[in-house]
Amino acid sequence: MTCDCHSYNRQTGTTPERVVQHPSDPDRTVCLDACIADAVTTLWANDVDTRGSCCGHGRGPASIVLASALDAAAARDVLTAEFPERRIEILAWVLANFGVTAGWSP
């Protein structure tokens, strides 16, 4: 799949982002890379919450960051069923406490 989505970081592509309504807040809109917007909104429609996404801008696979790593299997199943031709990396932020505190001490 050839991508022409505009990248603000690399200043490439001409297809503008898609502005979509976030499912949890009717007053909130989210800008998504045009060629991955359908995948993100499909996840939302299947109760999989996301925190970020990138179409890859022709340099690599698309990626979607989930709100919870517990939704990874559901996201994989939805994306595989609905977008079998796309390679989309499924990622999640994980909060970890390493037992180390950094900061100022007197």
Stockholm file with secondary structure:
# STOCKHOLM 1.0

chainA/1-106         MTCDCHSYNRQTGTTPERVVQHPSDPDRTVCLDACIADAVTTLWANDVDTRGSCCGHGRGPASIVLASALDAAAARDVLTAEFPERRIEILAWVLANFGVTAGWSP
#=GR chainA/1-106 SS CCCCBCBTTTTBCCBCCEEEECTTCTTCEEEECTTTHHHHHHHHHTTCCEEEEECCTTSSCEEEEESCGGGHHHHHHHHHHHCTTCCEEEEECCCCCCSCCCSCCC
#=GC SS_cons         CCCCBCBTTTTBCCBCCEEEECTTCTTCEEEECTTTHHHHHHHHHTTCCEEEEECCTTSSCEEEEESCGGGHHHHHHHHHHHCTTCCEEEEECCCCCCSCCCSCCC
//
